[in-house]
Amino acid sequence: MKYEHKPSFDNTIKDLSPIRKIKVKEAIRDMVIFFETRKRTSGLGLKKLRKNYWEIRTDLKDRILFRLKGDTVEFIIVGSHDEIKRYLKNA
């Protein structure tokens, strides 16, 4: 499995507080562990949204939207439930 950060992901993460950035990194680490071992950690909140779009939770507020494209995971944005919904509406 390959992992890729889209420019939109980098743009949304750059404005986050240091604590929120750490939570994003931890959630991504947990997701990578899941994809590599198939062992899901508690609180990952992995959810299929539509077709190839999925989300994981960093905490109650933030989510990470990603797309599965072949053997690549493309991280798209970090945002609230409403921001993810808005992105998907325009995608």
PyMOL Python script that loads the backbone (N, CA, C, O; Angstrom):
from pymol import cmd

cmd.read_pdbstr("""\
ATOM      1  N   MET A   1       0.850  -1.177   0.000  1.00  0.00           N
ATOM      2  CA  MET A   1       0.000   0.000   0.000  1.00  0.00           C
ATOM      3  C   MET A   1       0.894   1.238   0.000  1.00  0.00           C
ATOM      4  O   MET A   1       1.877   1.307   0.738  1.00  0.00           O
ATOM      5  N   LYS A   2       0.543   2.208  -0.832  1.00  0.00           N
ATOM      6  CA  LYS A   2       1.259   3.486  -0.879  1.00  0.00           C
ATOM      7  C   LYS A   2       0.361   4.567  -0.277  1.00  0.00           C
ATOM      8  O   LYS A   2      -0.865   4.463  -0.298  1.00  0.00           O
ATOM      9  N   TYR A   3       0.999   5.602   0.255  1.00  0.00           N
ATOM     10  CA  TYR A   3       0.268   6.689   0.905  1.00  0.00           C
ATOM     11  C   TYR A   3       0.730   8.009   0.312  1.00  0.00           C
ATOM     12  O   TYR A   3       1.928   8.261   0.177  1.00  0.00           O
ATOM     13  N   GLU A   4      -0.243   8.854  -0.043  1.00  0.00           N
ATOM     14  CA  GLU A   4       0.057  10.111  -0.727  1.00  0.00           C
ATOM     15  C   GLU A   4      -0.758  11.247  -0.118  1.00  0.00           C
ATOM     16  O   GLU A   4      -1.958  11.105   0.116  1.00  0.00           O
ATOM     17  N   HIS A   5      -0.105  12.361   0.133  1.00  0.00           N
ATOM     18  CA  HIS A   5      -0.799  13.561   0.628  1.00  0.00           C
ATOM     19  C   HIS A   5      -1.078  14.465  -0.559  1.00  0.00           C
ATOM     20  O   HIS A   5      -0.148  14.880  -1.251  1.00  0.00           O
ATOM     21  N   LYS A   6      -2.332  14.772  -0.803  1.00  0.00           N
ATOM     22  CA  LYS A   6      -2.698  15.715  -1.857  1.00  0.00           C
ATOM     23  C   LYS A   6      -2.410  17.138  -1.369  1.00  0.00           C
ATOM     24  O   LYS A   6      -2.368  17.366  -0.160  1.00  0.00           O
ATOM     25  N   PRO A   7      -2.212  18.101  -2.277  1.00  0.00           N
ATOM     26  CA  PRO A   7      -1.987  19.495  -1.858  1.00  0.00           C
ATOM     27  C   PRO A   7      -3.109  20.029  -0.971  1.00  0.00           C
ATOM     28  O   PRO A   7      -2.853  20.814  -0.057  1.00  0.00           O
ATOM     29  N   SER A   8      -4.342  19.615  -1.228  1.00  0.00           N
ATOM     30  CA  SER A   8      -5.471  20.065  -0.403  1.00  0.00           C
ATOM     31  C   SER A   8      -5.312  19.584   1.040  1.00  0.00           C
ATOM     32  O   SER A   8      -5.698  20.292   1.971  1.00  0.00           O
ATOM     33  N   PHE A   9      -4.756  18.405   1.234  1.00  0.00           N
ATOM     34  CA  PHE A   9      -4.513  17.880   2.582  1.00  0.00           C
ATOM     35  C   PHE A   9      -3.464  18.736   3.282  1.00  0.00           C
ATOM     36  O   PHE A   9      -3.644  19.140   4.431  1.00  0.00           O
ATOM     37  N   ASP A  10      -2.371  19.006   2.579  1.00  0.00           N
ATOM     38  CA  ASP A  10      -1.307  19.835   3.163  1.00  0.00           C
ATOM     39  C   ASP A  10      -1.824  21.225   3.518  1.00  0.00           C
ATOM     40  O   ASP A  10      -1.439  21.792   4.541  1.00  0.00           O
ATOM     41  N   ASN A  11      -2.700  21.776   2.669  1.00  0.00           N
ATOM     42  CA  ASN A  11      -3.263  23.110   2.941  1.00  0.00           C
ATOM     43  C   ASN A  11      -4.147  23.113   4.184  1.00  0.00           C
ATOM     44  O   ASN A  11      -4.123  24.070   4.958  1.00  0.00           O
ATOM     45  N   THR A  12      -4.924  22.056   4.380  1.00  0.00           N
ATOM     46  CA  THR A  12      -5.812  22.040   5.548  1.00  0.00           C
ATOM     47  C   THR A  12      -5.054  21.738   6.833  1.00  0.00           C
ATOM     48  O   THR A  12      -5.449  22.199   7.904  1.00  0.00           O
ATOM     49  N   ILE A  13      -3.986  20.980   6.746  1.00  0.00           N
ATOM     50  CA  ILE A  13      -3.256  20.617   7.967  1.00  0.00           C
ATOM     51  C   ILE A  13      -2.343  21.742   8.445  1.00  0.00           C
ATOM     52  O   ILE A  13      -2.047  21.828   9.637  1.00  0.00           O
ATOM     53  N   LYS A  14      -1.897  22.599   7.542  1.00  0.00           N
ATOM     54  CA  LYS A  14      -0.920  23.630   7.936  1.00  0.00           C
ATOM     55  C   LYS A  14      -1.490  24.636   8.935  1.00  0.00           C
ATOM     56  O   LYS A  14      -0.734  25.220   9.710  1.00  0.00           O
ATOM     57  N   ASP A  15      -2.797  24.848   8.934  1.00  0.00           N
ATOM     58  CA  ASP A  15      -3.413  25.825   9.832  1.00  0.00           C
ATOM     59  C   ASP A  15      -3.874  25.228  11.164  1.00  0.00           C
ATOM     60  O   ASP A  15      -4.406  25.944  12.012  1.00  0.00           O
ATOM     61  N   LEU A  16      -3.675  23.934  11.350  1.00  0.00           N
ATOM     62  CA  LEU A  16      -4.110  23.292  12.592  1.00  0.00           C
ATOM     63  C   LEU A  16      -3.150  23.607  13.734  1.00  0.00           C
ATOM     64  O   LEU A  16      -1.969  23.882  13.518  1.00  0.00           O
ATOM     65  N   SER A  17      -3.677  23.561  14.937  1.00  0.00           N
ATOM     66  CA  SER A  17      -2.834  23.743  16.125  1.00  0.00           C
ATOM     67  C   SER A  17      -1.889  22.545  16.244  1.00  0.00           C
ATOM     68  O   SER A  17      -2.158  21.487  15.675  1.00  0.00           O
ATOM     69  N   PRO A  18      -0.792  22.704  16.976  1.00  0.00           N
ATOM     70  CA  PRO A  18       0.139  21.578  17.149  1.00  0.00           C
ATOM     71  C   PRO A  18      -0.525  20.322  17.722  1.00  0.00           C
ATOM     72  O   PRO A  18      -0.197  19.208  17.315  1.00  0.00           O
ATOM     73  N   ILE A  19      -1.448  20.496  18.656  1.00  0.00           N
ATOM     74  CA  ILE A  19      -2.134  19.339  19.246  1.00  0.00           C
ATOM     75  C   ILE A  19      -2.990  18.633  18.202  1.00  0.00           C
ATOM     76  O   ILE A  19      -3.004  17.403  18.136  1.00  0.00           O
ATOM     77  N   ARG A  20      -3.700  19.401  17.390  1.00  0.00           N
ATOM     78  CA  ARG A  20      -4.537  18.797  16.350  1.00  0.00           C
ATOM     79  C   ARG A  20      -3.678  18.093  15.299  1.00  0.00           C
ATOM     80  O   ARG A  20      -4.073  17.051  14.776  1.00  0.00           O
ATOM     81  N   LYS A  21      -2.501  18.657  14.986  1.00  0.00           N
ATOM     82  CA  LYS A  21      -1.587  18.005  14.035  1.00  0.00           C
ATOM     83  C   LYS A  21      -1.120  16.659  14.577  1.00  0.00           C
ATOM     84  O   LYS A  21      -1.021  15.687  13.828  1.00  0.00           O
ATOM     85  N   ILE A  22      -0.834  16.601  15.866  1.00  0.00           N
ATOM     86  CA  ILE A  22      -0.421  15.336  16.485  1.00  0.00           C
ATOM     87  C   ILE A  22      -1.539  14.307  16.375  1.00  0.00           C
ATOM     88  O   ILE A  22      -1.284  13.139  16.080  1.00  0.00           O
ATOM     89  N   LYS A  23      -2.780  14.737  16.612  1.00  0.00           N
ATOM     90  CA  LYS A  23      -3.922  13.822  16.516  1.00  0.00           C
ATOM     91  C   LYS A  23      -4.086  13.293  15.093  1.00  0.00           C
ATOM     92  O   LYS A  23      -4.432  12.128  14.896  1.00  0.00           O
ATOM     93  N   VAL A  24      -3.838  14.152  14.102  1.00  0.00           N
ATOM     94  CA  VAL A  24      -3.916  13.722  12.702  1.00  0.00           C
ATOM     95  C   VAL A  24      -2.853  12.660  12.437  1.00  0.00           C
ATOM     96  O   VAL A  24      -3.146  11.620  11.846  1.00  0.00           O
ATOM     97  N   LYS A  25      -1.631  12.916  12.868  1.00  0.00           N
ATOM     98  CA  LYS A  25      -0.543  11.947  12.664  1.00  0.00           C
ATOM     99  C   LYS A  25      -0.850  10.615  13.346  1.00  0.00           C
ATOM    100  O   LYS A  25      -0.587   9.553  12.783  1.00  0.00           O
ATOM    101  N   GLU A  26      -1.404  10.670  14.553  1.00  0.00           N
ATOM    102  CA  GLU A  26      -1.745   9.439  15.278  1.00  0.00           C
ATOM    103  C   GLU A  26      -2.841   8.657  14.558  1.00  0.00           C
ATOM    104  O   GLU A  26      -2.772   7.432  14.468  1.00  0.00           O
ATOM    105  N   ALA A  27      -3.851   9.361  14.046  1.00  0.00           N
ATOM    106  CA  ALA A  27      -4.941   8.693  13.331  1.00  0.00           C
ATOM    107  C   ALA A  27      -4.422   8.039  12.053  1.00  0.00           C
ATOM    108  O   ALA A  27      -4.814   6.921  11.719  1.00  0.00           O
ATOM    109  N   ILE A  28      -3.542   8.739  11.343  1.00  0.00           N
ATOM    110  CA  ILE A  28      -2.971   8.167  10.120  1.00  0.00           C
ATOM    111  C   ILE A  28      -2.122   6.945  10.464  1.00  0.00           C
ATOM    112  O   ILE A  28      -2.180   5.932   9.767  1.00  0.00           O
ATOM    113  N   ARG A  29      -1.338   7.037  11.532  1.00  0.00           N
ATOM    114  CA  ARG A  29      -0.526   5.895  11.962  1.00  0.00           C
ATOM    115  C   ARG A  29      -1.421   4.692  12.260  1.00  0.00           C
ATOM    116  O   ARG A  29      -1.120   3.574  11.842  1.00  0.00           O
ATOM    117  N   ASP A  30      -2.522   4.920  12.980  1.00  0.00           N
ATOM    118  CA  ASP A  30      -3.446   3.834  13.309  1.00  0.00           C
ATOM    119  C   ASP A  30      -4.078   3.243  12.056  1.00  0.00           C
ATOM    120  O   ASP A  30      -4.287   2.032  11.974  1.00  0.00           O
ATOM    121  N   MET A  31      -4.381   4.096  11.081  1.00  0.00           N
ATOM    122  CA  MET A  31      -4.965   3.610   9.841  1.00  0.00           C
ATOM    123  C   MET A  31      -3.962   2.768   9.062  1.00  0.00           C
ATOM    124  O   MET A  31      -4.324   1.728   8.512  1.00  0.00           O
ATOM    125  N   VAL A  32      -2.712   3.204   9.009  1.00  0.00           N
ATOM    126  CA  VAL A  32      -1.670   2.437   8.322  1.00  0.00           C
ATOM    127  C   VAL A  32      -1.515   1.071   8.988  1.00  0.00           C
ATOM    128  O   VAL A  32      -1.401   0.055   8.303  1.00  0.00           O
ATOM    129  N   ILE A  33      -1.511   1.046  10.313  1.00  0.00           N
ATOM    130  CA  ILE A  33      -1.426  -0.230  11.037  1.00  0.00           C
ATOM    131  C   ILE A  33      -2.596  -1.131  10.651  1.00  0.00           C
ATOM    132  O   ILE A  33      -2.416  -2.329  10.437  1.00  0.00           O
ATOM    133  N   PHE A  34      -3.790  -0.555  10.563  1.00  0.00           N
ATOM    134  CA  PHE A  34      -4.963  -1.343  10.176  1.00  0.00           C
ATOM    135  C   PHE A  34      -4.802  -1.916   8.773  1.00  0.00           C
ATOM    136  O   PHE A  34      -5.056  -3.102   8.559  1.00  0.00           O
ATOM    137  N   PHE A  35      -4.384  -1.090   7.815  1.00  0.00           N
ATOM    138  CA  PHE A  35      -4.235  -1.578   6.444  1.00  0.00           C
ATOM    139  C   PHE A  35      -3.143  -2.635   6.326  1.00  0.00           C
ATOM    140  O   PHE A  35      -3.254  -3.553   5.513  1.00  0.00           O
ATOM    141  N   GLU A  36      -2.099  -2.515   7.124  1.00  0.00           N
ATOM    142  CA  GLU A  36      -0.989  -3.460   7.035  1.00  0.00           C
ATOM    143  C   GLU A  36      -1.254  -4.752   7.808  1.00  0.00           C
ATOM    144  O   GLU A  36      -0.792  -5.817   7.397  1.00  0.00           O
ATOM    145  N   THR A  37      -1.994  -4.676   8.925  1.00  0.00           N
ATOM    146  CA  THR A  37      -2.183  -5.855   9.784  1.00  0.00           C
ATOM    147  C   THR A  37      -3.631  -6.328   9.862  1.00  0.00           C
ATOM    148  O   THR A  37      -3.897  -7.445  10.306  1.00  0.00           O
ATOM    149  N   ARG A  38      -4.565  -5.487   9.435  1.00  0.00           N
ATOM    150  CA  ARG A  38      -6.009  -5.741   9.553  1.00  0.00           C
ATOM    151  C   ARG A  38      -6.470  -5.761  11.005  1.00  0.00           C
ATOM    152  O   ARG A  38      -7.537  -6.296  11.307  1.00  0.00           O
ATOM    153  N   LYS A  39      -5.682  -5.188  11.901  1.00  0.00           N
ATOM    154  CA  LYS A  39      -6.072  -5.058  13.305  1.00  0.00           C
ATOM    155  C   LYS A  39      -6.487  -3.617  13.549  1.00  0.00           C
ATOM    156  O   LYS A  39      -5.668  -2.700  13.491  1.00  0.00           O
ATOM    157  N   ARG A  40      -7.761  -3.434  13.821  1.00  0.00           N
ATOM    158  CA  ARG A  40      -8.304  -2.090  14.001  1.00  0.00           C
ATOM    159  C   ARG A  40      -8.096  -1.623  15.436  1.00  0.00           C
ATOM    160  O   ARG A  40      -8.415  -2.339  16.386  1.00  0.00           O
ATOM    161  N   THR A  41      -7.561  -0.421  15.583  1.00  0.00           N
ATOM    162  CA  THR A  41      -7.409   0.160  16.913  1.00  0.00           C
ATOM    163  C   THR A  41      -8.723   0.819  17.318  1.00  0.00           C
ATOM    164  O   THR A  41      -9.507   1.227  16.461  1.00  0.00           O
ATOM    165  N   SER A  42      -8.959   0.922  18.612  1.00  0.00           N
ATOM    166  CA  SER A  42     -10.206   1.537  19.072  1.00  0.00           C
ATOM    167  C   SER A  42     -10.197   3.025  18.753  1.00  0.00           C
ATOM    168  O   SER A  42      -9.162   3.684  18.859  1.00  0.00           O
ATOM    169  N   GLY A  43     -11.334   3.541  18.368  1.00  0.00           N
ATOM    170  CA  GLY A  43     -11.458   4.964  18.098  1.00  0.00           C
ATOM    171  C   GLY A  43     -11.051   5.397  16.709  1.00  0.00           C
ATOM    172  O   GLY A  43     -11.069   6.592  16.414  1.00  0.00           O
ATOM    173  N   LEU A  44     -10.681   4.458  15.838  1.00  0.00           N
ATOM    174  CA  LEU A  44     -10.261   4.837  14.486  1.00  0.00           C
ATOM    175  C   LEU A  44     -11.415   5.479  13.721  1.00  0.00           C
ATOM    176  O   LEU A  44     -11.216   6.444  12.983  1.00  0.00           O
ATOM    177  N   GLY A  45     -12.605   4.948  13.897  1.00  0.00           N
ATOM    178  CA  GLY A  45     -13.770   5.533  13.242  1.00  0.00           C
ATOM    179  C   GLY A  45     -13.725   5.436  11.735  1.00  0.00           C
ATOM    180  O   GLY A  45     -14.169   6.351  11.041  1.00  0.00           O
ATOM    181  N   LEU A  46     -13.200   4.353  11.221  1.00  0.00           N
ATOM    182  CA  LEU A  46     -13.117   4.146   9.778  1.00  0.00           C
ATOM    183  C   LEU A  46     -14.524   3.995   9.220  1.00  0.00           C
ATOM    184  O   LEU A  46     -15.305   3.168   9.691  1.00  0.00           O
ATOM    185  N   LYS A  47     -14.837   4.801   8.213  1.00  0.00           N
ATOM    186  CA  LYS A  47     -16.198   4.796   7.672  1.00  0.00           C
ATOM    187  C   LYS A  47     -16.158   5.061   6.172  1.00  0.00           C
ATOM    188  O   LYS A  47     -15.520   6.008   5.714  1.00  0.00           O
ATOM    189  N   LYS A  48     -16.845   4.215   5.416  1.00  0.00           N
ATOM    190  CA  LYS A  48     -16.961   4.428   3.973  1.00  0.00           C
ATOM    191  C   LYS A  48     -18.050   5.460   3.738  1.00  0.00           C
ATOM    192  O   LYS A  48     -19.163   5.326   4.247  1.00  0.00           O
ATOM    193  N   LEU A  49     -17.727   6.496   2.963  1.00  0.00           N
ATOM    194  CA  LEU A  49     -18.686   7.564   2.706  1.00  0.00           C
ATOM    195  C   LEU A  49     -19.389   7.375   1.375  1.00  0.00           C
ATOM    196  O   LEU A  49     -20.609   7.520   1.284  1.00  0.00           O
ATOM    197  N   ARG A  50     -18.625   7.054   0.349  1.00  0.00           N
ATOM    198  CA  ARG A  50     -19.193   6.723  -0.955  1.00  0.00           C
ATOM    199  C   ARG A  50     -18.087   6.198  -1.856  1.00  0.00           C
ATOM    200  O   ARG A  50     -16.923   6.563  -1.694  1.00  0.00           O
ATOM    201  N   LYS A  51     -18.436   5.373  -2.770  1.00  0.00           N
ATOM    202  CA  LYS A  51     -17.519   4.741  -3.710  1.00  0.00           C
ATOM    203  C   LYS A  51     -16.139   4.530  -3.098  1.00  0.00           C
ATOM    204  O   LYS A  51     -15.988   3.655  -2.246  1.00  0.00           O
ATOM    205  N   ASN A  52     -15.133   5.291  -3.497  1.00  0.00           N
ATOM    206  CA  ASN A  52     -13.768   5.100  -2.999  1.00  0.00           C
ATOM    207  C   ASN A  52     -13.381   6.083  -1.907  1.00  0.00           C
ATOM    208  O   ASN A  52     -12.213   6.145  -1.524  1.00  0.00           O
ATOM    209  N   TYR A  53     -14.335   6.853  -1.397  1.00  0.00           N
ATOM    210  CA  TYR A  53     -14.048   7.859  -0.371  1.00  0.00           C
ATOM    211  C   TYR A  53     -14.355   7.310   1.022  1.00  0.00           C
ATOM    212  O   TYR A  53     -15.413   6.730   1.263  1.00  0.00           O
ATOM    213  N   TRP A  54     -13.401   7.511   1.930  1.00  0.00           N
ATOM    214  CA  TRP A  54     -13.497   7.041   3.307  1.00  0.00           C
ATOM    215  C   TRP A  54     -13.079   8.156   4.245  1.00  0.00           C
ATOM    216  O   TRP A  54     -12.452   9.133   3.835  1.00  0.00           O
ATOM    217  N   GLU A  55     -13.438   7.995   5.517  1.00  0.00           N
ATOM    218  CA  GLU A  55     -12.955   8.927   6.528  1.00  0.00           C
ATOM    219  C   GLU A  55     -12.515   8.158   7.759  1.00  0.00           C
ATOM    220  O   GLU A  55     -12.983   7.053   8.032  1.00  0.00           O
ATOM    221  N   ILE A  56     -11.596   8.781   8.497  1.00  0.00           N
ATOM    222  CA  ILE A  56     -11.231   8.322   9.828  1.00  0.00           C
ATOM    223  C   ILE A  56     -11.344   9.529  10.741  1.00  0.00           C
ATOM    224  O   ILE A  56     -11.249  10.674  10.299  1.00  0.00           O
ATOM    225  N   ARG A  57     -11.548   9.255  12.024  1.00  0.00           N
ATOM    226  CA  ARG A  57     -11.671  10.337  13.005  1.00  0.00           C
ATOM    227  C   ARG A  57     -10.343  10.574  13.697  1.00  0.00           C
ATOM    228  O   ARG A  57      -9.607   9.636  14.004  1.00  0.00           O
ATOM    229  N   THR A  58     -10.049  11.844  13.937  1.00  0.00           N
ATOM    230  CA  THR A  58      -8.905  12.174  14.787  1.00  0.00           C
ATOM    231  C   THR A  58      -9.388  12.384  16.213  1.00  0.00           C
ATOM    232  O   THR A  58      -8.674  12.084  17.170  1.00  0.00           O
ATOM    233  N   ASP A  59     -10.609  12.901  16.349  1.00  0.00           N
ATOM    234  CA  ASP A  59     -11.280  13.111  17.634  1.00  0.00           C
ATOM    235  C   ASP A  59     -12.749  13.361  17.325  1.00  0.00           C
ATOM    236  O   ASP A  59     -13.201  13.076  16.216  1.00  0.00           O
ATOM    237  N   LEU A  60     -13.488  13.880  18.270  1.00  0.00           N
ATOM    238  CA  LEU A  60     -14.916  14.112  18.023  1.00  0.00           C
ATOM    239  C   LEU A  60     -15.155  15.170  16.962  1.00  0.00           C
ATOM    240  O   LEU A  60     -16.185  15.141  16.289  1.00  0.00           O
ATOM    241  N   LYS A  61     -14.227  16.102  16.799  1.00  0.00           N
ATOM    242  CA  LYS A  61     -14.430  17.216  15.880  1.00  0.00           C
ATOM    243  C   LYS A  61     -13.871  16.966  14.475  1.00  0.00           C
ATOM    244  O   LYS A  61     -14.564  17.194  13.484  1.00  0.00           O
ATOM    245  N   ASP A  62     -12.642  16.505  14.390  1.00  0.00           N
ATOM    246  CA  ASP A  62     -11.953  16.429  13.096  1.00  0.00           C
ATOM    247  C   ASP A  62     -11.977  15.039  12.482  1.00  0.00           C
ATOM    248  O   ASP A  62     -11.966  14.017  13.168  1.00  0.00           O
ATOM    249  N   ARG A  63     -12.011  15.053  11.156  1.00  0.00           N
ATOM    250  CA  ARG A  63     -11.953  13.830  10.376  1.00  0.00           C
ATOM    251  C   ARG A  63     -10.912  14.000   9.275  1.00  0.00           C
ATOM    252  O   ARG A  63     -10.563  15.118   8.896  1.00  0.00           O
ATOM    253  N   ILE A  64     -10.429  12.882   8.775  1.00  0.00           N
ATOM    254  CA  ILE A  64      -9.507  12.879   7.647  1.00  0.00           C
ATOM    255  C   ILE A  64     -10.216  12.169   6.509  1.00  0.00           C
ATOM    256  O   ILE A  64     -10.614  11.011   6.636  1.00  0.00           O
ATOM    257  N   LEU A  65     -10.371  12.873   5.395  1.00  0.00           N
ATOM    258  CA  LEU A  65     -10.977  12.285   4.207  1.00  0.00           C
ATOM    259  C   LEU A  65      -9.865  11.720   3.335  1.00  0.00           C
ATOM    260  O   LEU A  65      -8.863  12.385   3.074  1.00  0.00           O
ATOM    261  N   PHE A  66     -10.058  10.480   2.889  1.00  0.00           N
ATOM    262  CA  PHE A  66      -9.090   9.892   1.974  1.00  0.00           C
ATOM    263  C   PHE A  66      -9.812   9.066   0.923  1.00  0.00           C
ATOM    264  O   PHE A  66     -10.973   8.688   1.078  1.00  0.00           O
ATOM    265  N   ARG A  67      -9.079   8.801  -0.153  1.00  0.00           N
ATOM    266  CA  ARG A  67      -9.630   8.031  -1.263  1.00  0.00           C
ATOM    267  C   ARG A  67      -8.719   6.832  -1.508  1.00  0.00           C
ATOM    268  O   ARG A  67      -7.494   6.953  -1.491  1.00  0.00           O
ATOM    269  N   LEU A  68      -9.328   5.687  -1.733  1.00  0.00           N
ATOM    270  CA  LEU A  68      -8.573   4.504  -2.134  1.00  0.00           C
ATOM    271  C   LEU A  68      -8.566   4.458  -3.652  1.00  0.00           C
ATOM    272  O   LEU A  68      -9.616   4.408  -4.293  1.00  0.00           O
ATOM    273  N   LYS A  69      -7.370   4.475  -4.213  1.00  0.00           N
ATOM    274  CA  LYS A  69      -7.216   4.466  -5.666  1.00  0.00           C
ATOM    275  C   LYS A  69      -6.188   3.391  -6.004  1.00  0.00           C
ATOM    276  O   LYS A  69      -4.982   3.630  -5.947  1.00  0.00           O
ATOM    277  N   GLY A  70      -6.680   2.210  -6.355  1.00  0.00           N
ATOM    278  CA  GLY A  70      -5.786   1.079  -6.588  1.00  0.00           C
ATOM    279  C   GLY A  70      -5.117   0.685  -5.284  1.00  0.00           C
ATOM    280  O   GLY A  70      -5.789   0.406  -4.291  1.00  0.00           O
ATOM    281  N   ASP A  71      -3.787   0.663  -5.289  1.00  0.00           N
ATOM    282  CA  ASP A  71      -3.053   0.329  -4.065  1.00  0.00           C
ATOM    283  C   ASP A  71      -2.517   1.575  -3.370  1.00  0.00           C
ATOM    284  O   ASP A  71      -1.545   1.508  -2.618  1.00  0.00           O
ATOM    285  N   THR A  72      -3.163   2.719  -3.631  1.00  0.00           N
ATOM    286  CA  THR A  72      -2.728   3.995  -3.054  1.00  0.00           C
ATOM    287  C   THR A  72      -3.840   4.607  -2.207  1.00  0.00           C
ATOM    288  O   THR A  72      -5.007   4.617  -2.598  1.00  0.00           O
ATOM    289  N   VAL A  73      -3.453   5.112  -1.045  1.00  0.00           N
ATOM    290  CA  VAL A  73      -4.351   5.885  -0.192  1.00  0.00           C
ATOM    291  C   VAL A  73      -3.996   7.348  -0.407  1.00  0.00           C
ATOM    292  O   VAL A  73      -2.866   7.763  -0.147  1.00  0.00           O
ATOM    293  N   GLU A  74      -4.964   8.132  -0.882  1.00  0.00           N
ATOM    294  CA  GLU A  74      -4.754   9.565  -1.118  1.00  0.00           C
ATOM    295  C   GLU A  74      -5.451  10.357  -0.017  1.00  0.00           C
ATOM    296  O   GLU A  74      -6.679  10.390   0.051  1.00  0.00           O
ATOM    297  N   PHE A  75      -4.660  10.994   0.845  1.00  0.00           N
ATOM    298  CA  PHE A  75      -5.223  11.842   1.889  1.00  0.00           C
ATOM    299  C   PHE A  75      -5.633  13.158   1.245  1.00  0.00           C
ATOM    300  O   PHE A  75      -4.823  13.810   0.586  1.00  0.00           O
ATOM    301  N   ILE A  76      -6.905  13.552   1.436  1.00  0.00           N
ATOM    302  CA  ILE A  76      -7.457  14.692   0.702  1.00  0.00           C
ATOM    303  C   ILE A  76      -7.591  15.932   1.568  1.00  0.00           C
ATOM    304  O   ILE A  76      -7.033  16.976   1.230  1.00  0.00           O
ATOM    305  N   ILE A  77      -8.316  15.847   2.678  1.00  0.00           N
ATOM    306  CA  ILE A  77      -8.464  17.005   3.569  1.00  0.00           C
ATOM    307  C   ILE A  77      -8.644  16.542   5.011  1.00  0.00           C
ATOM    308  O   ILE A  77      -8.993  15.394   5.288  1.00  0.00           O
ATOM    309  N   VAL A  78      -8.391  17.481   5.913  1.00  0.00           N
ATOM    310  CA  VAL A  78      -8.716  17.324   7.328  1.00  0.00           C
ATOM    311  C   VAL A  78      -9.778  18.368   7.621  1.00  0.00           C
ATOM    312  O   VAL A  78      -9.604  19.537   7.275  1.00  0.00           O
ATOM    313  N   GLY A  79     -10.875  17.971   8.252  1.00  0.00           N
ATOM    314  CA  GLY A  79     -11.915  18.944   8.554  1.00  0.00           C
ATOM    315  C   GLY A  79     -13.021  18.356   9.404  1.00  0.00           C
ATOM    316  O   GLY A  79     -12.988  17.190   9.797  1.00  0.00           O
ATOM    317  N   SER A  80     -13.990  19.190   9.671  1.00  0.00           N
ATOM    318  CA  SER A  80     -15.162  18.770  10.444  1.00  0.00           C
ATOM    319  C   SER A  80     -16.076  17.915   9.566  1.00  0.00           C
ATOM    320  O   SER A  80     -15.863  17.785   8.360  1.00  0.00           O
ATOM    321  N   HIS A  81     -17.077  17.348  10.188  1.00  0.00           N
ATOM    322  CA  HIS A  81     -18.069  16.565   9.446  1.00  0.00           C
ATOM    323  C   HIS A  81     -18.662  17.401   8.313  1.00  0.00           C
ATOM    324  O   HIS A  81     -18.793  16.922   7.187  1.00  0.00           O
ATOM    325  N   ASP A  82     -19.018  18.650   8.613  1.00  0.00           N
ATOM    326  CA  ASP A  82     -19.631  19.521   7.603  1.00  0.00           C
ATOM    327  C   ASP A  82     -18.657  19.859   6.478  1.00  0.00           C
ATOM    328  O   ASP A  82     -19.062  19.935   5.318  1.00  0.00           O
ATOM    329  N   GLU A  83     -17.390  20.062   6.800  1.00  0.00           N
ATOM    330  CA  GLU A  83     -16.398  20.370   5.764  1.00  0.00           C
ATOM    331  C   GLU A  83     -16.172  19.171   4.840  1.00  0.00           C
ATOM    332  O   GLU A  83     -16.004  19.335   3.632  1.00  0.00           O
ATOM    333  N   ILE A  84     -16.171  17.984   5.409  1.00  0.00           N
ATOM    334  CA  ILE A  84     -16.026  16.770   4.600  1.00  0.00           C
ATOM    335  C   ILE A  84     -17.238  16.629   3.683  1.00  0.00           C
ATOM    336  O   ILE A  84     -17.098  16.332   2.496  1.00  0.00           O
ATOM    337  N   LYS A  85     -18.416  16.843   4.238  1.00  0.00           N
ATOM    338  CA  LYS A  85     -19.664  16.752   3.468  1.00  0.00           C
ATOM    339  C   LYS A  85     -19.658  17.760   2.312  1.00  0.00           C
ATOM    340  O   LYS A  85     -20.039  17.432   1.188  1.00  0.00           O
ATOM    341  N   ARG A  86     -19.226  18.979   2.602  1.00  0.00           N
ATOM    342  CA  ARG A  86     -19.155  20.032   1.585  1.00  0.00           C
ATOM    343  C   ARG A  86     -18.165  19.651   0.477  1.00  0.00           C
ATOM    344  O   ARG A  86     -18.447  19.848  -0.705  1.00  0.00           O
ATOM    345  N   TYR A  87     -17.025  19.115   0.859  1.00  0.00           N
ATOM    346  CA  TYR A  87     -16.027  18.710  -0.132  1.00  0.00           C
ATOM    347  C   TYR A  87     -16.609  17.636  -1.056  1.00  0.00           C
ATOM    348  O   TYR A  87     -16.478  17.724  -2.277  1.00  0.00           O
ATOM    349  N   LEU A  88     -17.247  16.635  -0.472  1.00  0.00           N
ATOM    350  CA  LEU A  88     -17.798  15.543  -1.273  1.00  0.00           C
ATOM    351  C   LEU A  88     -18.908  16.017  -2.201  1.00  0.00           C
ATOM    352  O   LEU A  88     -19.071  15.489  -3.301  1.00  0.00           O
ATOM    353  N   LYS A  89     -19.664  17.006  -1.761  1.00  0.00           N
ATOM    354  CA  LYS A  89     -20.740  17.552  -2.592  1.00  0.00           C
ATOM    355  C   LYS A  89     -20.166  18.174  -3.862  1.00  0.00           C
ATOM    356  O   LYS A  89     -20.781  18.108  -4.927  1.00  0.00           O
ATOM    357  N   ASN A  90     -18.982  18.780  -3.743  1.00  0.00           N
ATOM    358  CA  ASN A  90     -18.360  19.455  -4.880  1.00  0.00           C
ATOM    359  C   ASN A  90     -17.371  18.577  -5.638  1.00  0.00           C
ATOM    360  O   ASN A  90     -16.827  18.997  -6.660  1.00  0.00           O
ATOM    361  N   ALA A  91     -17.134  17.363  -5.146  1.00  0.00           N
ATOM    362  CA  ALA A  91     -16.135  16.482  -5.790  1.00  0.00           C
ATOM    363  C   ALA A  91     -16.714  15.781  -7.001  1.00  0.00           C
ATOM    364  O   ALA A  91     -16.017  15.007  -7.658  1.00  0.00           O
TER     365      ALA A  91
END
""", "prot")
cmd.dss("prot")
cmd.show_as("cartoon", "prot")
cmd.util.cbc("prot")
cmd.orient("prot")
